[in-house]
């Protein structure tokens, strides 16, 4: 009997750990309890060829731009830590503070203001290099976007359908495409998917590595040619 009870207790404990795989404890920011992203939801996403030799010219161009963005943004983020603007611990904590009255739900983090100031200029610079680029964004390993491009970070109107298109910043895109892009640690990942706005897109992502540890990635969205 004791053996059966012990096994039941262990099984329950394991189940609890699996259900709270992303659980994080922290002090609330501004009285708002931090939360974390859950498992990715189902989404329409296909994996394109993952060998550079099989990429077409457009894909190779996007891969080059994604790598350029990743290199520049990684240096920016590591500089935050080196200059004491944020600790490495907080940068890797993956804490999200819900922004009230936002739909879909938006979140602040301990670094999103820094990102607005110093990551967005890099993203915007990359956008100017190819007119076919729809977006260039930094994401963490859970699909969170601290700072979207200016054209997708317009003031909220309170109208969900308008804001869904024009204000996509500070959201957790944990659909299958966003989640895989954030978790990918291979040299690159190319996916083809349908956005929640109905557009068919290609998504080129490369990892972001900070202080030798995987943090998230860069996503480049563009219309297939």
KATASUL-V660329 format. One record per residue. RES is the residue in one letter. SS is DSSP state (helix for helix, strand for strand, loop for the rest). Layout:
# KATASUL-V660329
res->[RES RES]
ss->[SS SS]
This chain:
# KATASUL-V660329
res->[X X X X X X X X X X X X X X X X X X X X X X X X X X X X X X X X X X X X X X X X X X X X X X X X X X X X X X X X X X X X X X X X X X X X X X X X X X X X X X X X X X X X X X X X X X X X X X X X X X X X X X X X X X X X X X X X X X X X X X X X X X X X X X X X X X X X X X X X X X X X X X X X X X X X X X X X X X X X X X X X X X X X X X X X X X X X X X X X X X X X X X X X X X X X X X X X X X X X X X X X X X X X X X X X X X X X X X X X X X X X X X X X X]
ss->[loop helix helix helix helix helix helix helix helix helix helix helix helix helix helix helix helix helix helix loop loop loop loop loop loop loop loop loop strand loop loop strand loop strand strand loop loop loop loop loop strand loop loop loop strand strand strand loop loop loop loop helix helix helix loop loop helix helix helix helix helix helix helix helix helix helix helix helix helix helix helix helix helix helix helix helix helix helix helix helix helix helix loop loop loop loop loop helix helix helix helix loop loop loop loop strand strand strand strand loop loop loop loop loop loop strand strand strand loop loop loop helix helix helix helix helix helix helix loop helix helix helix helix helix helix helix helix loop loop loop loop loop strand strand strand strand strand strand strand strand loop loop loop strand loop loop loop loop loop helix helix helix strand loop loop loop loop loop loop helix helix helix helix helix helix helix strand loop loop loop strand strand loop loop strand helix helix helix helix helix helix helix helix loop loop loop loop loop strand strand strand strand strand strand loop loop loop loop loop strand strand strand strand strand strand strand strand strand strand strand loop loop strand strand strand strand strand strand strand strand strand strand loop loop loop]
